[in-house]
Amino acid sequence: MPHTSRPIRRALISVSDKTGLEELGRFLAGKGVEILSTGGSAKALASAGIAVREVAAHTGFPEIMDGRVKTLHPRIHGGLLARRDSAEHVAAQVKHDIPDIDLLVVNLYPFARTVAAGGSWEDCIENIDIGGPAMLRGAAKNHDFVSVVTDPADYAKLMAEMDEQGGGTSLVFRRALARKTYAHTAAYDSAIAMWMSAQAADPLPESISFSGSRVQMLRYGENPHQQAAFYRSGPARPGVATALQLQGKELSYNNLNDTDAAFELVAEFDRPAIAIIKHANPCGVASVDDENNMAEAYARALACDPVSAFGGIIALNRALDAATAVEIVKLFAEVVIAPKISDAAKAVLAGKPNVRVLETGSLPDPTARGAVVKSLAGGLLVQDRDFGHVTEKDLKIVTKRAPSLQEIADLLFAFRVAKHVKSNAIVYAKAGATVGIGAGQMSRVDSSRIAAWKADEAAKAAGAATSFAKGSVVASDAFFPFADGLLAAASAGATAVIQPGGSMRDADIVKAADEAGLAMVLTGMRHFRH
C-alpha cells in the first residue's frame, strides 16, 4: 500500500489560464519544489523571478509542430505514471533516466471559450488540447503518488494541504483531485464531440454525451428526501443559468425549474409581456403595446388567476420599472426575473428581501435550436427544444367565417402561450391577455372545461358580470379528436379557435365550428409539452 502522505519535490505546470500562477509558483519554489513548465507558463513564471526549467530541456526534445508536440514524451508520462512502490517501474525509471513528477498543474486550451467567441473551424480545432488531457488522465490514474490540479480555484487548497502535510499531500486529497480531473477531461471531450456534431448538422449522433459544471448544491430536489444540484452546461443561453441574482434567498430546485419555464415563455413575444408561472404552468400571461406600461401587463396577467399566482414566478421580457415593482410586491412572489431591473425597482423590491430577484441582461431566442434531455430508466430521450414559431402567414382558415384582425392577433398570442402549457393544453385569451388556462389533463375536453371554469372564477374575483371567456379566442396545443372540446369552448363564449389540425375527424370539427358560428384556423404545428 502507498503511504497516505506523499511529498512533492517536482511539479509540472502548463496552464492556459494564468490566474494565481505567480502566487502558486512562489509558494512551490519556497517549498524547494523544482518547477518544470512550457511556453507561456514558463515565461510568466520566469518573468516573475521564479526558477523554472523548460520541458524541452527536461525531455531533451524540442517543441515541434507549432507546439502540438511538447509534453508527449516518455520522460513526462513516465514521471507521472510510475508507481513508486513497484520495483519494475523504479528500475525502468533508473534505466531510462525518468525522474518522478509529483504534482501536475494543468488547465486546458480554452476550447469552449473559442467556440463561444465564434472562432473559425481552424481556430476551434487548434484549441483542442491533446497533451494536457493525456497528462491529466495519467496523473489522475496514478493519484496514489501524484497530485493533479486543473482548477486555479484549487491552488489555495493545494497550498494549505502542503503546509499541513509538511510539503506533501494526503491520499484523501489526491483522490478528490483525481475525481475532479476525470470529470474535467470528460466534460472537455464532451464539448468537443457535441461541437463537431453540431458542425456536421448531426444533433443526434450515434453516441452522445453531456457535461455540466456545478453551480451550487441545492437544499433538496422536488421533495425534501431528494438530493439535488444545479449545473451549468452547453452554450450560454440567457436565463436562470446566466442570470445575476440581485437579492433573495437561495434558489431551490423548483424555483429554478419554474423560473426557466417563465422566462422562456415571455421570450416568445415581440411585444412587452409578463408571465406568472406556478409549477411550470402559466397562471396568467399578458402583453401590451407600450413597454412603459408593464404595470398594466402585470395587472392583466394577474387577473387571469389571482389565486394560483400567490407564491408564483414573475417573468418580464422588458425592463422592470418601479411602478410595476410596486404592484408585484403587493402579492407574495417567489422569484422575479427580467432582462433589466431599474434602480428604482430594485429599491422597491429590497423591501421584500426574501423575494429572489434575477437580472439576465438579455432574452433567449425562442427559435434557436438546442437539446432537451429527459432521463428514463436505463436511457435518455433527447430532442430539439420546441423552436417552432407560428406566424399569421402559417394560418389556414378552414371555417366559413374568417377571424377578424383582433381575433388573429389573440389567436397567435394564445397559441404561443399554449406552447408553454403542459398538455393537454387549452388557453383562452382576449385583447392580448390570457383569461383562462386548462393544463395537464388526460382529456382535452377536461382541459377546455377547466379553462372555462378558471375564466368564470377570475371574472367573479374581479367583480365582472360575465365570464372572461365571453368574446375570447381559444388555443389548443394539439388537434381536437372530437368536437366536444371545441363545443365546450363555444359554450364558454369563445368566438375563434386555433389548433394544429390533423385529426381523422377534422371535417367533423370544422362542421361543428361552422354550426357554432366560430372562426377556426389551423397551424399544422403541434406543441405538446409533457
Secondary structure, DSSP 4 states (H G I P E B T S, - for coil): ---SEEE--EEEEEES--TTHHHHHHHHHHTT-EEEE-HHHHHHHHHTT---EEHHHHHT---BTTTTBSS-SHHHHHHHH--TT-HHHHHHHHHHT-----EEEEE---HHHHHHTT--HHHHHHT--SHHHHHHHHHHHTTTT-EEE--GGGHHHHHHHHHHTTSEEEHHHHHHHHHHHHHHHHHHHHHHHHHHHHHTT-SS-SS-----EEEEEES-SSSTTS-EEEEE-SS--SSTTTPEEEESSPPPHHHHHHHHHHHHHHTT-SS-EEEEEETTEEEEEEE-S-GGGHHHHHHHHHHH-TTTTTTEEEEESSPBPHHHHHHHTTS-EEEEEES-B-HHHHHHHTTSTTSEEEE-SS---TT---EEEEEETTEEEEEE-------GGG-EE-SSSPPPHHHHHHHHHHHHHHTTSPSS-EEEEETTEEEEEE-S-SSHHHHHHHHHHHHHHHHHHHT-SS-TTTT-EEEESS--SSHHHHHHHHHHT--EEEE----TTHHHHHHHHHHTT-EEEE-S------
